[in-house]
Amino acid sequence: MDYDRLTTVIRRLALEAGDKIMEIYNADDFEVRAKSDDSPVTAADEAADALIAAGLAEAFPDVLVVTEEQSASHAESADSFLIVDPLDGTKEFVQRRGDFTVNIAYVEKGVPVRGVVYAPAKGRLFYTDASGASVEETGDFAKDQVGPVKPIKVTAPDNAALMVVASKSHRDQATDDYIARYAVKDMTSAGSSLKFCLVAAGEADLYPRLGRTMEWDTAAADAVLRGAGGKMVRFDDHSEFTYGKPGYENPFFIAYAPGVELKPAA
């Protein structure tokens, strides 16, 4: 894979998809439908999915592209593939809370090695550069001109005063019980894959997820987290978290800054 080209393409596609999403987000009204699993879907999800899928297929015709809205057609697997969540945080989008993201990742041998996470309503853009290091870009997000970028890194955690981030829409008692086992200085809620990016940027230390997710929900942000020196492991046994699993379904997980003394699952 040509990582310079990959970085350029996925950054541009994320920004273009963000524009499509914001057109619908800023409309007076938009339709919300339920998918077969009862999760919501909007025209924004579908428009962004179509744009990104077409752009990736054109740029990388020999690479498998897996997207959330077309996942039913992706029974096959591959050692390397691109995986897309065109609008992560649809519930946040529907409620106009702004915490939604565009996510594109490239996976090699089970590891998300490159990714982009764009939160258009928040004006935050995170991605791995061609070397695999993670950055946050600021500025006006021109499609063909990279603006100011700053490297992001996880911070060294204080286990006596951890900063924890958790889901806005998917918090449950099991998650709260697990978090209660840590010495927490402060806790914040965020939607979508932004939670990973807060850990990657040193704005949080720990993000546990005890709930159902799919690989497209996590791959891009996981790549950003890893590129910033962070880690992601399975919740049950703290083993390596991998991609390309059957059905692209994730187990529960913990994303964290190295140095956090992880508590066992039970």
C-alpha positions in Angstrom: 0.0 0.0 0.0 1.2 3.5 -0.9 0.6 5.2 2.5 1.2 8.7 1.2 -1.5 8.2 -1.4 -3.8 6.4 1.1 -3.5 9.3 3.6 -4.3 11.9 1.0 -7.3 9.9 -0.3 -9.0 9.0 3.0 -8.5 12.5 4.4 -10.2 14.0 1.3 -13.0 11.5 1.2 -13.7 12.0 4.9 -13.9 15.8 4.4 -16.2 15.4 1.4 -18.4 13.0 3.3 -18.5 15.4 6.1 -19.8 18.1 3.8 -22.6 15.8 2.6 -23.5 15.0 6.2 -23.6 18.6 7.3 -25.9 19.5 4.4 -28.5 17.1 5.8 -27.7 17.9 9.4 -28.4 21.6 8.9 -31.7 21.0 7.0 -35.0 21.8 8.6 -35.9 18.1 8.8 -34.6 14.7 7.7 -36.1 11.2 7.7 -34.9 8.6 10.2 -35.5 4.9 9.5 -34.8 1.8 11.4 -32.5 -0.9 10.0 -33.1 -4.6 10.6 -31.2 -4.4 13.9 -33.4 -1.4 15.0 -30.4 1.0 14.8 -31.3 4.3 13.1 -30.2 5.2 9.6 -30.6 8.5 7.7 -30.0 9.9 4.2 -26.7 11.3 5.6 -25.4 7.7 6.4 -26.3 6.5 2.9 -25.0 9.5 1.0 -21.7 9.5 2.9 -21.4 5.7 2.5 -21.9 5.9 -1.3 -19.4 8.7 -1.7 -16.7 7.0 0.3 -17.2 3.6 -1.1 -17.0 4.9 -4.7 -13.9 7.0 -4.0 -12.1 4.1 -2.4 -13.0 1.7 -5.1 -11.7 4.1 -7.7 -8.5 4.8 -5.9 -7.8 1.3 -4.7 -9.6 -1.1 -7.1 -7.7 -4.2 -5.8 -8.5 -3.6 -2.1 -11.6 -5.0 -0.4 -13.8 -2.2 0.8 -16.2 -3.0 3.7 -18.7 -0.3 4.7 -21.4 -0.3 7.3 -24.3 0.4 5.0 -23.1 -2.3 2.5 -21.9 -4.8 5.0 -24.4 -7.5 4.0 -22.6 -7.9 0.7 -19.2 -8.4 2.4 -19.2 -12.1 3.5 -15.6 -12.5 2.3 -12.5 -11.6 4.2 -9.0 -10.5 3.3 -5.6 -10.0 4.8 -5.8 -6.3 4.0 -9.0 -4.3 3.6 -10.4 -0.8 3.9 -13.3 -0.5 6.4 -15.7 2.5 6.7 -18.3 3.8 9.0 -19.6 6.8 7.1 -21.5 8.2 10.1 -20.7 6.9 13.5 -23.0 8.2 16.1 -26.2 8.4 14.1 -28.1 8.8 17.4 -26.1 11.9 18.2 -26.7 13.1 14.6 -30.5 12.6 14.9 -30.6 14.4 18.2 -28.4 17.2 16.8 -25.8 16.8 19.5 -22.8 17.0 17.1 -20.8 14.1 18.4 -20.7 12.1 15.2 -17.8 11.1 13.0 -16.7 9.9 9.6 -14.4 6.9 9.9 -12.1 5.3 7.3 -9.4 2.7 8.2 -7.0 0.4 6.4 -6.4 -2.9 8.1 -3.4 -5.2 7.5 -3.2 -8.7 9.0 -5.7 -7.9 11.7 -4.3 -4.5 12.7 -5.7 -1.1 11.8 -2.5 0.6 10.6 -4.0 3.8 9.1 -7.2 5.8 9.8 -9.0 9.0 9.7 -11.7 10.3 12.1 -13.5 13.5 11.2 -16.1 15.1 13.4 -17.6 17.8 11.0 -20.0 19.4 13.5 -17.2 19.7 16.1 -14.5 20.8 13.6 -12.0 18.1 14.7 -10.0 16.1 12.3 -7.7 13.3 13.4 -5.7 10.9 11.3 -2.5 8.9 10.9 0.0 10.4 8.6 2.0 8.5 6.0 4.4 7.3 8.6 1.6 6.0 10.9 2.0 8.7 13.5 -1.3 10.4 14.6 -2.0 14.1 14.1 -4.8 16.5 14.6 -5.3 19.0 11.8 -6.8 22.4 12.3 -7.7 25.2 9.9 -10.4 25.3 7.2 -9.9 21.7 6.1 -9.3 22.4 2.4 -9.8 19.2 0.4 -6.5 19.4 -1.5 -4.3 21.3 0.9 -3.4 20.1 4.4 -3.7 22.7 7.1 -1.7 23.1 10.3 -1.2 19.7 12.0 0.1 18.9 15.4 1.3 15.4 16.6 -1.0 13.9 19.2 0.2 11.5 22.0 -1.4 9.8 24.9 -0.4 11.1 28.3 1.2 9.3 31.2 -1.8 8.4 33.4 -2.1 9.0 37.1 -3.8 5.8 38.4 -4.9 7.7 41.5 -6.7 10.3 39.4 -7.8 8.9 36.0 -9.6 10.8 33.3 -12.3 8.4 31.9 -14.5 8.8 28.8 -17.6 6.8 28.2 -20.5 6.6 25.8 -23.3 9.2 25.7 -25.9 6.9 24.2 -24.8 3.5 25.3 -23.9 3.8 29.0 -25.2 1.0 31.2 -24.9 -0.2 34.8 -22.2 -2.8 33.9 -20.0 0.0 32.4 -20.6 2.2 35.5 -19.7 -0.6 37.8 -16.5 -1.3 35.9 -15.5 2.4 35.9 -16.2 2.5 39.7 -13.3 0.1 40.2 -10.9 2.8 39.2 -9.8 6.0 41.1 -11.4 8.5 38.8 -10.5 12.2 38.8 -13.1 13.2 36.2 -15.4 11.5 33.7 -16.7 12.9 30.5 -19.3 11.6 28.0 -18.8 11.7 24.3 -20.5 10.1 21.3 -19.1 8.0 18.5 -15.4 7.3 17.9 -14.4 10.6 19.4 -13.9 8.8 22.7 -10.8 7.0 21.2 -9.5 10.3 19.9 -9.8 11.9 23.3 -7.6 9.2 24.7 -5.2 9.5 21.7 -5.0 13.3 22.2 -4.2 13.0 25.9 -7.6 14.4 27.0 -8.6 11.1 28.6 -6.8 8.0 29.9 -9.4 5.2 29.7 -12.4 4.2 27.6 -14.1 0.9 28.4 -16.9 -0.4 26.2 -19.2 -3.1 27.5 -21.6 -3.2 24.6 -22.0 -4.4 21.0 -19.9 -2.7 18.4 -18.8 -3.6 14.9 -15.3 -3.3 13.4 -16.3 -0.3 11.3 -17.3 1.5 14.5 -13.8 1.2 15.9 -11.1 0.6 13.3 -10.3 4.1 12.2 -10.2 5.5 15.7 -8.2 2.5 16.9 -5.6 3.3 14.2 -5.5 6.9 15.5 -5.1 5.6 19.1 -2.3 3.2 18.2 -0.6 5.9 16.2 -0.6 8.1 19.3 0.9 5.4 21.5 -2.3 4.1 22.9 -3.6 0.5 23.2 -6.9 -1.4 22.7 -7.5 -4.8 24.1 -10.4 -7.2 24.6 -12.3 -6.6 27.8 -12.5 -10.2 28.9 -8.8 -11.2 29.0 -6.9 -8.1 27.9 -5.6 -9.9 24.9 -4.8 -8.2 21.5 -7.7 -6.7 19.7 -7.9 -7.8 16.1 -9.9 -7.1 12.9 -11.2 -9.2 10.1 -13.3 -11.3 12.5 -16.3 -13.3 11.3 -19.2 -11.0 10.7 -16.9 -8.0 11.6 -18.4 -8.1 15.1 -16.3 -6.8 18.1 -16.1 -8.2 21.6 -16.2 -5.8 24.5 -13.0 -3.8 24.8 -10.9 -1.3 26.7 -9.0 1.6 25.0 -6.4 3.2 27.2 -3.1 5.0 27.6 -0.2 2.7 28.5 0.4 2.9 32.2 -3.3 2.5 33.2 -3.5 -0.4 35.6 -6.3 -2.3 34.0 -8.8 -4.0 36.3 -9.8 -7.6 35.4 -13.2 -8.2 33.8 -14.6 -9.8 36.9 
